Amino acid sequence: MKNKKILMLWVLSFCLLGLKAFVIKFAGEHAELVERVYSRGIYPVISNLLTSISNIVPFSVGEIFIMFFIIGILIVLIKLIHFTIKRKFDKLILGISYVVFSIVLVTCIFDGVWLLNHYRTDIEDLMSLPIEKNNKEALVATFEALIIKTNSLRRELPEDSLSSKRDILHNAYRGYEELNKQYEFIKKDKVVVKGLLSSPIQTMSGYSGVYLFFIGEPTINIQAPIFTLPHTACHEIAHQKGFAEEQAANYIGFLACKNNEDLLFQYSGYFSAMEYVGSALLKEDSRLYYSLVKSIDGKVLEDSSYNWEFWEKAESQSASAVVNQLNDSYLKAYNQPDGIKSYGQFVDLLIADYMVDGEV
């Protein structure tokens, strides 16, 4: 009887893996179909249902789920070790078979709940943005435009607006209400961002936010400098809206900040955009970069220094390296061949935005 169970579990596992491979290959070759049927049809129903449940409570449901999941893994490992020590090899093999089947089943469910969004139509095609590679003149012009706007917003920003994390968590979605008027495929449904209890662990790993797709919950590291939180929150909401690629989430998050009435959100979006574009120019032409940095407002430079010092002091190099490697492998496995470098492709979208009408 046990042998039949073991055989059945392995057969089902291989069948599911075959189905998973077929679906991913098919999705990779039919982006428009994925866009129309999944990303704009099936996925919004799933994500809105999950998010509506998460919105009810003020804490991260996904974080608690992960804690119980880890406890469950430990219990299973203890049982498997017990079977090994007691030489109950029939139970050990059956247990391993259940574990393998469970892992395969869960990954297939996750593909359906979220991961197929990695194969939707590229954001530059959805928004008709003219992507140009290696255009130094456009890079410089975009950086200059971002400096001007960031300086202006920082001067308008009241100092007391740098203190309300709760407002950031609850109001981050509001920029999407306005954004939906411009791009109907970006949904405007209410989303409450959650602050992570495990923020210290996030800080050590060098990450400022994560989208817990199995519960439809955008979460952020609330230890990060407050002027960076709005763009991080809007970035994670972009994932909840179905934009899996990191450069797309960065750009849509920027647009959501730009369209939010709150000046802190606007400043956060432009500050982040300026930092990304500035980093790209620094690699391209350091002398020109440092000459342009002189035009950045003193308070903006203070914010930039504070942000850099925060991550430099708090981040654990070993933890960050491990998490970066895991994230890089995940992104490469799901249609983002540049891995974690895809975050920086946000710059290409900002330049394309500038090229459309001469402003960002």
Protein Blocks (a to p, Z undefined) as FASTA:
>chain_A
ZZmmmmmmmmmmmmmmmmmmmmmmmmmmmmmlmmmmmmmmmmmmmmmmmmmmmmmpmbdf
klmmmmmmmmmmmmmmmmmmmmmmnopaklmmmmmmmmmmmmmmmmmmmmmmmmmmmmmc
cfklmnopacdehilklmmmmmmmmmmmmmmmmmmpcfklmmbfklmmmmmmmmmmmmmm
mmmmlcfbdcdddddfklmmmmmnopabdcdfknopacddfkbcfklmmmmmmmmmmmmn
opablklmmmmmmmmmmmpmblklmmmmmmmmmmmmmmmmmmmommlmmmmmmmpcfklm
mmmmmmmmmmmmmpcfklmmmmmmmmmmmmmmnopanlmmlmmmmmmmmmmmmmmnopZZ
